[in-house]
Each structure stands twice: as structure tokens, then as C-alpha cells.
Amino acid sequence: MVEFALALPVFLLMLVALFDFGRGVYTYNGLSEAAREISRITSVYPGLTLGASPQTADRVAVQKGLTPGMSDPAFACLNVDGTPSSDLPCTSGDYVQVTVTSVYSPVTLLGLGGSFTLTATSSSEIP
């Protein structure tokens, strides 16, 4: 019985850590998918101000509902080589870059490790 009493807390900690790690992977995967979808929609409907189209706003709202703690996306208009584009508004051939972030706080060890900022970026060419 003593061995069980010593091993049980370690086993439970490992089990909770496994679920916590899975939650972190789920959040990061959601951020990556959100960046891809928002980038794709924004490249098709860039709007006068990048990311201000109703289609982009709708997609951002949907992704915020699916991804825990997702912040508002940051938009950038880039040239093919990755440098910022001087075209305002973005024109055909430019790339839309979308960056989204989320703060992930693990519950294992009562959060003694602090929280992590997860970031995902995606780019799509404007047709």
C-alpha cells in the first residue's frame, strides 16, 4: 500500500500533464488554422483597409469562437520577397500576412511555469 501511495500522485500528475499538453497542441493547431483561413479570406476580399472587409470580420468572429483566447489578428501587405509593400491598398500580386496570438496557461503544477504566448502566421497571395 505504501508503494501505491507514493506512485499515485506521480501517476496523476503525469496524466494531467498529458491532457494539458494536448490542450496546448489543440490551441496552437486552432491558431494555425485561424491564421490560414483569415489570410485566405483577406486575400480574396482585402478591403480598402487591409482586413476591414465584412467577409474578413465574419471569419475572424468564427475563428475567435473556435480558438480559446485568440486575439485580434494583425494584417500586413508584403511583396513576394517578404518586405512590406508600398501599395496602399494592396494590389494583385502582393501577399497578405496574418498573425494571430493566444496566451496559453497550463494548469499542471498549478501554473507555476507561467503562461506562454502562442503565435501563428500565414500568408496568401492576392489574386
ChimeraX attribute file (.defattr): number of C-alpha atoms within 10 A of each C-alpha:
attribute: neighborCount
match mode: 1-to-1
recipient: residues
	/A:1	6
	/A:2	6
	/A:3	7
	/A:4	9
	/A:5	9
	/A:6	10
	/A:7	11
	/A:8	11
	/A:9	11
	/A:10	10
	/A:11	12
	/A:12	11
	/A:13	12
	/A:14	13
	/A:15	13
	/A:16	14
	/A:17	16
	/A:18	13
	/A:19	14
	/A:20	16
	/A:21	15
	/A:22	12
	/A:23	16
	/A:24	18
	/A:25	12
	/A:26	14
	/A:27	21
	/A:28	21
	/A:29	14
	/A:30	20
	/A:31	28
	/A:32	20
	/A:33	17
	/A:34	27
	/A:35	25
	/A:36	21
	/A:37	20
	/A:38	29
	/A:39	29
	/A:40	21
	/A:41	21
	/A:42	29
	/A:43	27
	/A:44	17
	/A:45	18
	/A:46	23
	/A:47	16
	/A:48	11
	/A:49	11
	/A:50	20
	/A:51	24
	/A:52	14
	/A:53	16
	/A:54	13
	/A:55	17
	/A:56	23
	/A:57	15
	/A:58	13
	/A:59	17
	/A:60	22
	/A:61	12
	/A:62	13
	/A:63	19
	/A:64	18
	/A:65	11
	/A:66	14
	/A:67	19
	/A:68	17
	/A:69	14
	/A:70	22
	/A:71	15
	/A:72	13
	/A:73	20
	/A:74	14
	/A:75	20
	/A:76	17
	/A:77	26
	/A:78	21
	/A:79	16
	/A:80	11
	/A:81	9
	/A:82	12
	/A:83	11
	/A:84	14
	/A:85	18
	/A:86	12
	/A:87	12
	/A:88	10
	/A:89	13
	/A:90	22
	/A:91	16
	/A:92	12
	/A:93	14
	/A:94	23
	/A:95	27
	/A:96	27
	/A:97	26
	/A:98	24
	/A:99	22
	/A:100	21
	/A:101	20
	/A:102	20
	/A:103	16
	/A:104	18
	/A:105	17
	/A:106	19
	/A:107	16
	/A:108	17
	/A:109	11
	/A:110	9
	/A:111	10
	/A:112	10
	/A:113	11
	/A:114	11
	/A:115	12
	/A:116	12
	/A:117	10
	/A:118	16
	/A:119	15
	/A:120	19
	/A:121	19
	/A:122	19
	/A:123	24
	/A:124	22
	/A:125	20
	/A:126	20
	/A:127	11
